[in-house]
Amino acid sequence: MAHDLFSFDPSVLLVRDTAGDYRPAQTDEVLQAAQRILRQHLIERVLFDSPQAVREFLKVKLGLLEHEVFAVLMLDSQNRLIEYLELFRGSVSQTSVYPREVVKECLSRNAAALVLVHNHPSGVAEPSRADEHLTQTLKSALSLVDVRVLDHMIVAGDQVLSMAERGLL
């Protein structure tokens, strides 16, 4: 029996509303759930078995952006990836990062450690004084809730600088 994808009735799936009652799913809810499942499936398939694998992943994600993005790689207690999350988006030369929001997102995902990441659209991977200060601020804030900062990586085109390797962590 052939199945016609376009005749799928999403109401055969149920969702729970804010009151805890079940109701038929709307088409957009089914699509959003499918997107979440696909994203998680793709993340699980990304193997970070070496620093080079992390660099290659980050180059693809951030290397060609024309605006700054601050993201985190959230890790479990065995340093396995929980989620890659872009937290803040900025302009061509800067982005605002709010430590409270970083801590909140880490706690909501039960992260034990993370790698901070941002890009420099200028193409220069060297950390600024502001980058160094932000790293220390986040490291201090996250240590209060037992989340370790393993690295802060800066992506500039095809270059990825590790602040940990530079002794800046």
C-alpha positions as CSV (number, residue, x, y, z in Angstrom):
1,M,0.0,0.0,0.0
2,A,1.5,3.3,-1.0
3,H,1.3,6.3,1.3
4,D,0.6,9.7,0.0
5,L,2.6,12.2,2.1
6,F,0.5,15.1,1.1
7,S,-2.7,13.5,2.4
8,F,-1.3,13.0,5.9
9,D,-3.8,14.0,8.6
10,P,-1.8,15.7,11.5
11,S,-4.8,15.4,13.8
12,V,-4.0,11.7,14.3
13,L,-1.1,13.0,16.5
14,L,-1.9,14.5,19.9
15,V,-0.2,17.4,21.7
16,R,-0.6,18.5,25.3
17,D,-1.6,22.1,25.8
18,T,-0.6,24.3,28.7
19,A,-3.5,23.1,30.9
20,G,-2.3,19.5,30.4
21,D,-5.2,18.5,28.2
22,Y,-4.6,16.6,25.0
23,R,-5.8,17.9,21.6
24,P,-5.2,17.1,18.0
25,A,-1.9,18.5,16.6
26,Q,-1.9,21.3,14.1
27,T,0.1,20.9,11.0
28,D,2.7,23.6,12.1
29,E,3.2,21.8,15.4
30,V,3.9,18.5,13.6
31,L,6.4,20.3,11.4
32,Q,8.1,22.0,14.3
33,A,8.4,18.7,16.2
34,A,9.9,17.1,13.1
35,Q,12.4,19.9,12.7
36,R,13.4,19.5,16.4
37,I,13.9,15.7,15.9
38,L,15.9,16.2,12.8
39,R,18.1,18.8,14.4
40,Q,18.8,16.5,17.4
41,H,19.4,13.6,15.1
42,L,22.0,15.7,13.1
43,I,23.7,16.8,16.3
44,E,24.0,13.3,17.6
45,R,25.6,12.3,14.3
46,V,28.3,14.9,14.6
47,L,31.3,13.3,16.2
48,F,33.7,15.5,18.0
49,D,36.5,12.9,18.4
50,S,39.3,15.5,18.0
51,P,39.9,19.2,18.3
52,Q,40.1,19.3,14.5
53,A,36.6,17.8,14.2
54,V,35.3,20.7,16.4
55,R,37.2,23.2,14.3
56,E,35.7,21.9,11.0
57,F,32.2,21.9,12.5
58,L,32.6,25.5,13.7
59,K,34.1,26.7,10.3
60,V,30.9,25.4,8.6
61,K,28.6,27.0,11.1
62,L,30.2,30.4,11.5
63,G,33.1,30.8,9.1
64,L,31.1,32.7,6.3
65,L,28.7,34.8,8.4
66,E,28.8,38.5,7.8
67,H,27.7,39.3,11.4
68,E,28.9,38.2,14.8
69,V,27.3,35.3,16.5
70,F,28.0,34.0,20.1
71,A,27.3,30.3,20.5
72,V,28.0,27.5,22.9
73,L,28.7,23.8,22.6
74,M,26.9,22.3,25.6
75,L,28.4,19.1,26.9
76,D,27.4,16.5,29.4
77,S,29.6,15.2,32.2
78,Q,31.4,12.9,29.7
79,N,32.0,15.9,27.3
80,R,29.5,14.6,24.8
81,L,27.6,17.1,22.8
82,I,24.1,18.0,24.2
83,E,23.5,20.9,21.9
84,Y,25.1,23.6,19.7
85,L,23.2,26.8,20.5
86,E,23.5,30.2,19.0
87,L,22.6,32.5,21.8
88,F,23.3,36.0,20.6
89,R,23.5,37.7,17.2
90,G,25.3,41.1,16.7
91,S,26.5,43.4,14.0
92,V,29.5,43.2,11.7
93,S,31.9,44.0,14.5
94,Q,30.4,43.1,17.8
95,T,27.6,41.3,19.7
96,S,26.3,41.7,23.2
97,V,26.6,38.6,25.5
98,Y,24.6,38.4,28.7
99,P,26.1,36.0,31.3
100,R,22.8,35.4,33.0
101,E,21.3,34.1,29.8
102,V,24.3,31.8,29.2
103,V,23.9,30.4,32.7
104,K,20.2,30.0,32.3
105,E,20.5,28.0,29.0
106,C,23.2,25.8,30.5
107,L,21.1,24.9,33.5
108,S,18.0,24.3,31.4
109,R,19.9,21.7,29.4
110,N,21.8,20.2,32.4
111,A,25.2,21.0,30.8
112,A,28.2,20.1,32.8
113,A,30.7,21.8,30.6
114,L,30.8,24.0,27.5
115,V,32.9,25.5,24.8
116,L,32.3,29.1,24.1
117,V,32.3,30.1,20.4
118,H,32.1,33.3,18.5
119,N,33.1,34.5,15.1
120,H,35.0,37.5,13.7
121,P,33.6,38.5,10.3
122,S,36.7,40.6,9.8
123,G,38.7,37.5,9.1
124,V,41.1,38.0,12.0
125,A,40.9,35.3,14.6
126,E,43.0,37.1,17.3
127,P,41.1,37.6,20.6
128,S,40.4,41.2,21.7
129,R,40.7,42.4,25.3
130,A,36.9,42.3,25.3
131,D,37.0,38.7,24.3
132,E,39.4,37.9,27.1
133,H,37.3,39.8,29.6
134,L,34.1,38.1,28.5
135,T,35.7,34.7,28.7
136,Q,36.8,35.3,32.3
137,T,33.4,36.7,33.3
138,L,31.6,33.7,31.9
139,K,34.0,31.3,33.4
140,S,33.4,32.9,36.8
141,A,29.7,33.0,36.5
142,L,29.4,29.4,35.2
143,S,31.7,28.1,37.9
144,L,29.2,29.2,40.5
145,V,26.8,26.6,39.1
146,D,29.4,23.9,38.5
147,V,29.6,24.3,34.7
148,R,33.2,24.1,33.4
149,V,34.3,26.3,30.5
150,L,36.7,24.1,28.4
151,D,37.6,26.6,25.7
152,H,36.6,29.7,23.9
153,M,37.1,29.4,20.2
154,I,37.1,32.3,17.7
155,V,36.2,31.5,14.1
156,A,37.4,33.8,11.3
157,G,36.8,32.4,7.9
158,D,38.8,29.2,7.7
159,Q,40.8,30.0,10.9
160,V,39.7,28.8,14.3
161,L,41.6,30.0,17.3
162,S,41.5,28.2,20.7
163,M,41.9,30.5,23.7
164,A,42.7,27.4,25.8
165,E,45.6,26.5,23.5
166,R,46.8,30.1,23.8
167,G,46.8,29.9,27.6
168,L,44.1,32.5,27.8
169,L,41.6,30.4,29.7
